[in-house]
Amino acid sequence: MIVNSIEKGIVIDHITAGTGHRILDFLNIDTKNNTVAFIMNAYSQKHGRKDLIKIENVTDVDLTVLGLLDPTATVNVIENGQIVKKISLELPETVVDVIKCKNPRCVTSVERNAHHIFHLMNPETHEYRCEYCDDIVNMKGE
Ligand SMILES: [Zn+2]
């Protein structure tokens, strides 16, 4: 499959196959005004199957969110048809207002204005702990 390269924008490459749709959901990209190409199950010699997302005319995305969802993905920033920056992601230590605590008794479920704060607990399993109630969320293939 050939998708035209973009002049300016962002390419999120080496996304773990099957994770791309979650990334699109969380990044909340305005697909009405931006051209977005989403390729599922592309074949990569190095990584086997992968997903790939290209977003035209957008040059900054939330790297915390991306690292949280798929730390092995890479972000390429494109300007004038060239890669001007390659960003490697990592699992963030703390995430604020990205994941929501599912515990109905948690203060964040009760108080509308409370921030949803999670701390990385286990980098192997991608488990995050709610700051308030210690509930655990597993971000690996949820
Ligand atoms: Zn909680």
Residues whose N, C-alpha, C, O or C-beta is under 5 A from the ligand:
A	BS01	ZN	C101 N103 C106 C130 Y132 C133 D135
